[in-house]
Amino acid sequence: MPLIGYARVSTEDQTPLPQSEALRSAGCTEIFQEQASGGSRARPVLARVLERVGKGDTLVVVRLDRLARSLSHLLEVIEQLEARGAFFRSLQDPIDTASPQGKFTLQVLGAAAEFERALIRERTKAGLASARARGRVGGNPGLRARDPVALRKMRLARQIGYMERLNETAADWAPHVHRMRPETPWEDVVRVINAALPSERRWTQARLLRAVKAYVRDGFLPDTVLGRARRIEAEDRLPAIIAAMKGADPDITLQAICDRLEAMRERTPRGRTRWQPSSVKMLLDRAKRLGFL
């Protein structure tokens, strides 16, 4: 069962070498290293690792905090691994989803997270009911009075909350946008992104544009991604799409590209619905000749 290691440090002053050595000693055949904040979910290397793992593989970290700083993010990553038939192990924590004990620990963590959310909901309801019983009106007095300072704080809080929600999903879309734009039309970008996502997490073009503009505004993406897409001839469209997939994830397999094209309901150059790796290979070669890769 292949073991794939993931090592993360927060700053350039730190070195991932001790983590990598521990992962290698644990039997990891591949080790991915990343320099990124643990609080950020927009980690390109982690996104590539999650695309790389396949059925029967195990993602290994030295400690849980190297993978996630919040319980919700940890459970989200493990859910993605389970969807691909892969497992998760932490060397210094009692979690190994390939073992019954590890699965039980994970279930306990999930139950604790749900219990915490339920408590927060109940406390909020109780607080509002108590305030109404005392005759207090809910809401911010400054907002009711249209105070400019209060309105400015509200807008800032909403913006911060929106960016936090975006950061939780950025690994799904930001690498594709960075690689595909502005060469590829937004319609095709959205279809490529959604091909790898479950239905409940898919994007609309309008929602994706709003997210990209927010990331450009805060400097997470270059403003060039918002430029006008260049015109691509009809016969070059498929090579451009496949090149974008390969560019966003260099480790993606030909079969994985086939699966995504079928999920996008793209037809082969001969009009068929089923894709073969040989067809993808041919189009990748064409993409290289055209300069898409």
N, C-alpha and C positions, 0 to 999 in steps of 0.2 A: 504494500500500500504506500504510494509515494507521499513523502512528507515535504511540504513547501513552507519555508520559513519567511516571516515578516518581521523586520527590525525597524524601529522608529526612534529618532531623536528629535528634540524640539528645536535646538539651535545649532548653528554651524560650529560652535565651540565644543559641542559634544561629539563623541564618536560612537557609531553603532557596532564597533569591532567586538566588544565583550558580548553583546547580544548575538552577533553572527557566529561567534565561536561556540556559544552555548547551543545555538540552533544546529550548528554543524555536528556537535558532539551528540545531539539527540537524534541524528540520522537524517537531517534535511538534505535533500539532493539539490534543491534550488533555494536561494535566499534572496529576498528582495529588501532593499534598504531605502528608507525615506527620511527626509528632514522636513518635518511639518509639525504644527501644533496639534496636540492631542485633542483639543477642543474643536478643531475644524474637521468637518466631514468631507470637505472638498480636497481629497488626497489622491492625486493622479496615480501614484504607484499602488496604493491600496486598491483603487478601482481596477487597475490592470491585473493585480493578483486575483481579485474576485472573478475577473473574466477568464483568467488562466486556469483556475482549478476545475477539475472535472470529476466525474463519478469515481468514488473510491479514494480520492485525494484527501489529505488532511492539512489544513492550514495551522501552523504552529507559531506561537509567540512565547517570549520568555515570561512576560507578566501580562495580565489583562489590560493594565493601563497603557501598554504599548500599542494595543489595538483600539481601545475606546476609553473615553473618560466618563461616559454616562451609561447607565444600564440600558436605556432605550437604544443607544447606538450599538452596543454589544449584541443585544437581542436581534437587532435589524441585520447585522452582518451575519450572525449565525443562521438566521432565517434564509438569507441569500445562499449561504453554503448548502443548507439542507435542500433547497430547491434544485441545486445542481448535483445532488447526491454526494456531497463532500462532507467532511467532518472538521471539528475544531478542537485544538488542544492548547492549554496554557501550561508551561513547564513548572511554574511556581504556584499555581492555583489548582484546586481540585476540580478541574473541568476538562473532560475528554468526551466529546459527544459520541465517540465510537464505543464507549463503555456504558453499561447500565447505571453505574454510580455517577458518571459525568452527566448523563441525560437527566437523572434525578436532580442533581444540583442545578441544572439549567431550568428545569421545571419550577424549582423553588424560587429561583431568581425571577422568572416570569410572573409567578404568583405574587411575589413581593412587589414587583413593579405595578401590577394591576391593583393590588391592595392600597398602595400609596396613592394612585390616581383616584380610587374610590374615596379614600379619606379626604383628599383635597376637595373633591366635588361636594361631599357631605358638609365639610366645614364651611365652604362657600355658601351653600344653601342655608345652613343654620345662621350664618352671619347676616345674610340678607333678610331672613325672616325676623330675626331679632331687631334689626334696624327698622323694619316696617312696623313692628309692634310698638316701637318707641316713637313712631311718627316721623322718623327720619326719611328723607327722600334720597334714593340712591343716586350715584353719579358724583362727578366732580363739580363743586360749586363754581369754580373758575370757568369750567366749560359751559355751565348753564348761563353764566353771565357774559360769555363770549370774550373772556379775558385773553388778550393776545399771547401773554406768556404761557398760560395754561394750554391754549390751542397749539402753540409751538411745541410744548412738551409732549402733547398727545401725538402730534405728527411724528416727532422723533421716536417715541415709544413704538408706534406702529411700524415705522421704518426698521427699527432694530429687530422687532419681532418677525417682520417679513424676511429680513436677511438671515435670521437664525433658522427659519423654516427652509429657506433656499439652501443654506449650507448643508442641511440634512439630506438634500437630494442632489447636490451638485455633482457628485460622482457619477450620477446617471447621465447627465447631459453636458456638463461643461467641457470635458475632453473632446466630445464630438463637435461641439460648436467651435471650439478653438481650432480644430483640424479642418473642418469642412467649410467654414465661412471665410471669405465671401464667395469662394468659387462655386459653392453648391446652393441652389435655391432653398429657401426656408422650408418649403413643402417637403422636400426630400430629406432635409436635416431632421425634421420632426418624425418622419417615417422611419429613418434609421434608428433614432433614439427609442422610439416606441417598440420597435421590433424586439428589443432585448428586455422589455419591461412587462410585468403583469398588467392586466387591464386597469386595475385600480390606481396604478401609478403613471399612466400614460399622460402625455402632454398635448395640449392644443397649440396651434401656431401662435395665437394671441398671448397665451400664458407664457410660452417659451420666450417670446420677444420681450415681454415685460421683465422676465427674470434676467435675460441677457443684458438689457439696458441697465438694470440695477447693478449687475456685476461689472459692466463697463464703467459706470459712474464711480464705483468704489475701487476701480483699478485692478479687479481680479481677472478681467479679460481685456484685450486690446480693442481700441475703438474701431479697428479695421474690420472686425467681425460684423459690424452694422453696415458696411459698404454695400453697394449694389452688386448683385451677383452677375458675373459675366455670362454671356450667352453660350450655352453648350449645345452642340449639334446633337440631334436625336440619337445618332449611332454612337455618340461618345458619352451619353448619359449613364449607361450602366457601368462602363469603366470608371467614371468619376465617382459614382456611389460606392463601388467596391473598393476603390483606392482610398476613399474617405474612411471606410471601416478599417482597412488595414493600417492607415496612418494613425487613427485614433487608438488602435490596439495592435501594435506590431506582432504580438504573440498569438493573435486570433488564427484559428485553423481554417483551412479551406471548407471543411464540413460545417464549421460554425457560421461562416459567411453564407453557405447554402441555406442553412436553417433560418437565418435572418432574412434573406431574400424571399424565402417562401412565406415567412411571417408577414412580410411587407406586400405579399401577393404580386411580386414582380415576376414577369415571365422571362424565360430564357430568350436569347437572340432568335431561336427558332419557334418561339411562341409557346413553349411548354411550361407547365406549372411546377414540375419537379426539377430541381437543380442538381447537377453533379459537380464534384470537385474539379473535374477536368475543364468544365465550362468556366468556372471561376478562375482557374489558373490561366486560361486563355485571355480572359478579360483583364486580369492583373498584368499580364505581359503587355497587352495593348495600352493599359493605363500608364505603364512605365515609358512606353514609346511616345505617348502623348504628353508626358511631363507631369502627370497627376501625382506621381509618387517621386 
